[in-house]
């Protein structure tokens, strides 16, 4: 547990198993901004919270206002890719998705519009950091082995590129008192190799399209054009997240909260797609990402 006493009468206790420096730096900003006096506690952990932690906070400071991360079992469905498909399949802000190969083959969209070079992502339901994600072209569909607990997402036809390389964005979203708030200082991963839709080499296809912190370059939002239009699209997409995850959102009441890391892709015309929701985002990043976004 980290306990911080700031000047001007502000007491803030934190219990976290994340990057403590992020919270210390954030509290320093609160102090600089002249936050009112008060006694507060913040609990943020990857594990479900033991109520003894809350009791320990209140024992010394009975008047403390405590903000507590909601237990994982209340938001697990937001992190599961199979349930993401089931919840968001009617949203225009989620990728065209299929539960299995038979559904893809029998779909009228597949029969009428899809091309051999169209890209798809095959995802395991419970993986993180793009682990277990495979990319394939429609013409290679029959060469793949499909497992029961997977989902197929169609890639955008015309993804936006930076220096001719594909990228995805990580947006931090707080849910508090049944409302969603997103942080406009977000960051992204960009591929190390140029995008080429005619590429058939499987290793290159993977590096071009499946992006995570380990195989990509990180960048900050200053490199993205038309940011205001993109932010408006993000707002509209979050309205759908709130709508289709209404049960989960309605559980986050009073002083409960959660933080989501939502991954987005953008098309050349500025439309956005939510490709993944992570309900326990990582706060261990490069210093400039930590400073500009996480803090």
N, C-alpha and C positions, 0 to 999 in steps of 0.2 A: 504494500500500500504506500502511496505517496501522499504526504500532507504538505500543503503549501499555505503559508500565511503571507498575504499581500498587504501592502500598506493601505491606508484610507479605510481601515475597518473591514476589509473583505477577507473572509476565511473560506478557503476552498480545500476540501479533502477529496482525494481521488483514489479509487481502487481500480487498477488496470493490469492486465498482462500483455498490453501492447507496448509500443514505443513511448516510454515515459517522457522523453525529450519533447515529443510533439505536444503533450499536454502542458508541460512546463512553459514552453514557448507561447502556447495559446493563452495561458493565464497571464503571462507578461503583457500580451497585447490587451487583454481585458483591463489590466491595471493602467496601461497607457491611455486607454480610451475613457478613463474616468467612470468605470462601472460603479454603481451605487454600493453602499455598504450592504453586507448580508452574510449569512452563514449557509454555505452550500456544500453538497456532496455529489460526486459523480461516480457512477459505477459502470465500467466498460470492460467486459471480459469475454473471451471466446467460450467460456464455460457458463453453464447456468448458475445464477447467483444464489449463494447460500444466504439465507435471511440473517444469519449471525453477523454478516458483514454490515447489514443495515442497522442491526441492533447495536453494534460497536460504534457506528457513526453517531447514533442518537444518544448513546449512554453519556458521552461527554458534552453533546450539544443537542439537547432535546428540541430546540427550535429550528434545527437544520432542515432545509429543503433539499431533498435527495432526488436526483435524476437517475433512474435505474434502467439499464438495458433490458429489454424484454427477453424472456427466456427463449432459447433456440427453438423449442418445439412449437412456438407460436408463429415462427417465420420460416421454418424449414422448407415449406412448399415454395417460397419465393426463390430459394437457392437451387431447387431441383429442376433440371432441364426438361424432364418429361412432364412435370406439372406446369412448368412455364408454357409448354406447348398447349396443354389442355386449357390453361387459364386465358392465354393471350391469343389464341388462334383466330379470334374474330377481330382483332385489332389491326388496323392498317399500319401500325407502327411496329409490328413484329414480322419476322421473315416468313415467307411461305414455307410451311413445315409439313412434315409427314411422319406418321408414327412408325412406319416400316416401308420396305421396298414395294410390297404389294399395293399399299395405299398410294404410293407415288405413281406406280405404273398404271393403276386403274383410274387415276384422277383425270378429269376432262381437261384440266389445265396442262397436264403432262402431255396428253395426246395431241393437243392443239398448238401449243406455244413453245414448248421446250426444245432447245437445240443441243446437239451432241457436245458442244463445248461449254455448255452451262455448268457452273460450279455448284457443288453441294458440300455441306459440312455434316459429318457423321459424329455425334457427340454422345458420350456416356452421361447418364442422368446425374451422377453425383460427383463429378470431377471438378477440380478448380485449376486456375492458372493455365487453361487451355490444354491440360493433360488429357490424353485419350481422344483428342479431336483429330479427325482425319478429313482431308479434303479430296474430293474426287470429281471427275467430269461425268456427265450423264452417260457418255459412251462406254465408261468403265464400270457402270453400275453392277453389271452381272459378275464382275470379278471380285466383289467385296463380300465378306462374311458379316452378316448382321446378327447382333445379339439382342436379347429380349429387352434389356433396359437401356435402349438407345433411342435417339431421335435424329431426324434428317432435316436440316435447314437449307433452303436455297439461298445462294449468295446473290447479292445485288448484281444486276446486269451491268450497270455503269457506276461503280464506286468512285467517289472522289479520291483524287491522288494528290500527294505532296511530293514534288520532285519525281513524279512518275512512279511513286511507291505507295502501296496501300497502307492505310492506318485505321486504327479504331480508338475511340475515346473512352476514358473512365470518368464517369460523373459521380460525385458523392452526393447522396440524397439522405436527408434526415426525415424520418417520420415521427411526428410529435403531435399529440392531441388530435389524432386522426387526420392530420394534414401532411402533405409532402412539400419539402423545401429542397431545392438543389443549389449547389455551390457553383457559381459561375466561373471560378478559377479552376478549371479542370485540365487534365493532361491526357497524353495518349501514347500508344506504341506505334512505331512505324517500321515497316519491313526493311530489311537490309538489302533486298534485291528488288529490281524494277518489276513492275506488274506487266505481264504479257499473257493475254487470254488464250493465245495459241500454244502456250507452253504445255508440253505433255510429260516432261520429266517429273516424276512423283515427288522427288526430294525438293525440287524447285517450287512446285505447286504448294507444297507444305510451307516452305519458308516465305513464300509470297503472300499467303493468305491466312495462316494460323499464327496469330501474333500474341506474344506474351512478354513479360519483362526480361526473360532470359534470352530470347532469340531476336529481339528487336531493339531499335534505338528509341529512347524516351524523348518526348518533346512536349513543349508547353503550348497553350492555346494561341499565343501570339502569332503562330504560323498559319492559322486557319482563316481564310477569307469569309466574308458574309456571316460574321459571328452572331450578329443580332438576329438574323433570320434563323440560324441554327438553334439559338436559345429559345426562340418562339416555338420551334418544332419540338424541342425537348419538353417545354412546358405542356404542350398538347399531348405528347406521348405519356407524360406522367399522369395526366388526367385519366388516360386509359389504364395505366398501372393501378391507380387508385380505384377505378371502377371494377376491373377484373380481379383485383385482390382485395375486394371490399371486406371480406371476412377477416383477413390478416390485419388490414389497416384499422378496422374497428376495434381490434384488441388492444391497440396502443393508445391508452387513455391516461388521464391524470398526469403523473410525472414519469410515466414509462416512455421510452423512445427506442428507436433503432437507427442504425446507419447502414445504408445500402451502397454498394459500389456497382453501378449499372454501366454495362458496356454498350456502346453505340457505334454503328457505322453510318456513314453519310454518303448520299449519292451526289453525282455531279450537279444536280439541280437543287441541292440543299435539303432534300427530304431525309429523314432519319429513321433508323430501325433500331429497336432494342434487341440485342442479340443474346444478352445474358444478364441475370441479376445475381449479385453476390451479397449475402446478408451479414457477412463478417469481413469487411474489406481489410486489406493489409495496410499498415502504416510504416513500413520499412522501405523507403524509396531513396533515390538520389537526393542529395541535399536541396537542390533547387526545386524539385517536385515537393519535397516535404515542406519547405518554407512557403512556397506559393499556393499549395493546394491543401495538404493535410492539416497544417497548423490553422 
